[in-house]
Amino acid sequence: MKRVLVTGAYGQLGLALQGAVKDSNLDLIFKDKNALDITNAEEVNKVFATQSFDVCINAAAYTNVDGAESNKELAYKINSTAVETLAKACKQHRCWLVHISTDYVFDGTLDGPYTPSDTPNPLNVYGASKLAGEQAIRAVGGTYSVVRTSWLYSQYGNNFYTKLQAQLDAGKTLQVTADQKGCPTPAEDLAAHLLTGIANQQLVKGISHYCGSEVMTWLDLARRLFPNQEVLEWGGTSSPPVRPNKVVLKHNNS
Ligand SMILES: NC(=O)c1ccc[n+]([C@@H]2O[C@H](COP(=O)([O-])OP(=O)(O)OC[C@H]3O[C@@H](n4cnc5c(N)ncnc54)[C@H](OP(=O)(O)O)[C@@H]3O)[C@@H](O)[C@H]2O)c1
């Protein structure tokens, strides 16, 4: 049975992976930030030197898109420098690195779905830091899969769905922007895609895309998720920071 290290165990994807583990034929070892801070190279190297893993899923990231604009150094430290450290450790210990990236590496100006080989051009610090992480992995080499996804949501952690649910619980009327389009992706689906792809060795090596199949606005998604609630359109815009108006990821096999 493959031994799979999962970093960022208590983030949204980490929790979705914990939820999916019973259906997988894998031995998953979950480490949250306290057990393994990926920005601590010494700690990372020690974990890889003392334990043996066939695969490392890096579910740890700096994901605060707005916050990254004023915390550029921290965003790059977690999304790029630490990713390079992980990639080096994986290469040294012959471990397959599975890393998650984002649709925000693109600027949204392409008229149609983005393929994995389209040229990235991030509009914000978060997207740029994630792109730097991808580039670091490619430069290090070794065996890796970078899976770009978009608009993750789930019952887990802090995300679009849980934020709206909290507003409803507080008795508020939902107001949601319709100024961006993308492909919402249930975190559970991404978790299942990763675990199945690892177990059957079918997960694409190099860069691939995985996202939900429907293109919609955040307003559309809110109305889909809460069909019995009134959801008003919020007239403001999501910028700053700059966000792409529309990014649709094309799957490798679609
Ligand atoms: N959420 C989306 O809509 C979306 C869209 C496209 C791509 N992605 C990508 O998908 C992946 C998973 O995202 P997510 O939604 O699960 O993010 P998340 O909920 O923010 O989870 C990220 C986790 O990483 C942890 N972390 C932060 N710094 C760390 C460090 N130095 N060492 C170890 N762990 C650390 C965080 O812990 P703390 O919270 O304690 O800091 C958090 O538990 C990320 O790579 C993200 O860029 C997400």
The ligand as an ORCA input file, in Angstrom:
! r2SCAN-3c Opt
* xyz 0 1
  N      -9.842     27.525     -2.127
  C      -9.920     27.716     -3.442
  O     -10.917     28.232     -3.972
  C      -8.792     27.274     -4.333
  C      -8.896     27.485     -5.699
  C      -7.850     27.073     -6.534
  C      -6.735     26.454     -5.981
  N      -6.658     26.282     -4.639
  C      -5.449     25.620     -4.104
  O      -5.887     24.402     -3.500
  C      -5.042     24.088     -2.397
  C      -5.889     23.792     -1.166
  O      -6.640     24.981     -0.859
  P      -7.626     25.035      0.397
  O      -8.879     25.688     -0.050
  O      -7.676     23.699      1.055
  O      -6.817     26.071      1.312
  P      -6.942     26.314      2.883
  O      -8.284     25.881      3.359
  O      -6.524     27.724      3.120
  O      -5.875     25.318      3.500
  C      -4.503     25.580      3.460
  C      -3.892     24.963      4.702
  O      -2.484     25.156      4.651
  C      -2.071     25.447      5.986
  N      -0.783     26.120      5.981
  C      -0.522     27.438      5.808
  N       0.807     27.666      5.962
  C       1.371     26.473      6.244
  C       2.678     26.061      6.528
  N       3.692     26.931      6.564
  N       2.913     24.748      6.772
  C       1.912     23.859      6.756
  N       0.627     24.186      6.525
  C       0.359     25.482      6.266
  C      -3.171     26.343      6.514
  O      -3.109     26.397      7.930
  P      -3.549     27.764      8.672
  O      -4.953     28.051      8.195
  O      -3.425     27.398     10.106
  O      -2.581     28.815      8.207
  C      -4.403     25.600      6.011
  O      -4.776     24.590      6.916
  C      -4.081     25.265     -2.249
  O      -2.866     24.962     -2.888
  C      -4.771     26.397     -3.003
  O      -3.854     27.336     -3.516
  C      -7.659     26.670     -3.801
*
